[in-house]
């Protein structure tokens, strides 16, 4: 049996695929202080003790360690004169017109920034050799400072990594396994000293936390399900074994959202939608992304204030979720988020002591989340508490009713999310009207119709099991690796054989990593590509490397780059094209996640509810009772165990073969 587990800020989701191909879903409240406790609770609820389990897990441990500043004490080793690179950064100002900005704390305190020899030039020439005395001095400095982890980032180590390897070996000889060590030539062998250094530091900063968590989880699984095999979701939308995940912790920073995109792609394809904008609204945040046939990756992502230059799903995240707190700002205006009520105490309607109004409370007051609905299938809503919270907010705003305040909260939250969708579509030269909007997450269905209308979109999709789609997507994701290396040459003068050789070395590295996880070398698929830019540009576009021979392959890449640049930026240049990085995606075939034909699981008929602003009562349909081909017209509410869909006036919904709800504007 396969089990997908997604640990979110509010809920931990479970999707179980049994040996007969049947799916079971479950939710429990997350336990942020010890995420494995919620997983243990879910295993017990599902009665999985003693079962043969293959688990794929998406974790927020790495992300939370960065965002909350609770990573490991990490020393940073650089060349002499370059110890302040991470502190200086790109000198970008977060607030352009603030003449007295608050100076952020440096990633690494000055006393933990160590400098040494082992410097090479941009051509790979050794300028300052690393001596035994330098190594002894580093070991003594680490011993006196007693960090939990070390990040090694020497200049141009992607050309010659011998000095980094010597430092790593000296530290391992001196400290054994008590020190978590990352070196940039392994974590990110690319140019850009700052991004490479930050990424290497992030790997060490979160590595001990991820390693400790995976060890505790492994012990929990061994105790509760002794035969379970654990894999972990990577930020690039692929999975790896738990044993390898700890050493590559920086690749887990978008673990959960990557699962959501994998699930959205799988279910959208089952509904004949290849081009979609995804909208994942959970309790704490909202993630939006674009899928055009395949999931798009970026090496320019950020987590909190830090760039994470490893390949990760290309998404945009904002602090707007069902638990986003609504209040009155200093100017007396209504504001929503980014602060969240989280899982404890949660929104007021959770009945766990929360008193501040949230987006979820607003949906309850407006009737879009019926008071009789149970969140996660088991948590009863406290409509009176939600109304009390919105009533207090209405009084602060000088409004006459909780419903007026609730409507304002929803409109502001929708605008935040619509703007996020514009960032990943309109601002990249793409018309959202050419896409379908796929909503998931526990709160996504309550807002999907409004967001589609705001973007001029005519089609949307509410996938089956949308409230646990990240956990479902983990079962559809392949094992894989994303590898890269900087070459930095003009494309026109590049040697095709050198490019092929570099790509072949990356492919071998990826294959070896997957074979080490027990996968067969047969069937491993390699997808080579190049990062290209015009000479003088700082940012690249990724172009697939084709099967043409020699100069023809280079010409094809150059022509594809010109076209991609014009599509993205509206113009092309006559400047020479530069090859910056070569990349190789190595994947194993994904496990077949065949969705069964949808069969109603209930014969219950609709109930009715009142919606604010709608004169007549509207039907509340249990999704489990809808038959394939059934068509519904808004306004209506469609409920299921883990999410609720508000079908707005003017919209219709039809049930497809696998149970997805296809939404269309009349």
Secondary structure, 3 states (H helix, E strand, C coil): CEEEEEECCCEEEEEEECCCCCEEEEEEECCHHHHHHHHHHHHHHCCCCCCCCEEEEECCHHHHHHHCCCCCCEEEEEECCCCCHHHHCCCCCCCCCCCCCCCCCCCCCHHHEEEECCEECCCCCEEECCCHHHHHHHHHHHHHHCCCEEEECCCCCCCCCHHHHHHHHHHHHHHHHHCEEEEHHHHCCCCCHHHHHHHHHHHHHHHHHHHHHHHHHHHHHHHHCCCCEEEEECCCCCEEEHHHHHHHHHHHCCHHHHHHHHHHHHHHHHCCCCEEEEEEECCCCEEEEEEECCECEECCEEECCEEECCCEECEEEECCCCCEEEEECCCCCEEEEEEECCCCCCCHHHCCCCCCCEHHHHHHHCCCCCCCCEECCCEECCHHHHHHHHHHHHHHHCCCCHHHHHHHHHHHHHHHHHHHHHHCCHHHCCCHHHCEEEEECCCHHHCHHHHHHHCCCCEEEECCCHHHHHHHHHHHCCEEEEEEEEEEEECCCCCHHHHHHHHHHHHHHHHHHHHHCCCCCCCCEEEEEEEEEECCCCCCEEEECCCCCHHHHHHHHHHHHHHHHHHHHCCCCCCCEEEEEEEEEEECCCCCCCCCCCCCCCCCCCEEECCCCCCCCEEEEEHHHCCCCCEEECCEEEECCCCEEEECCCEEEEECCCCCEEEEEC
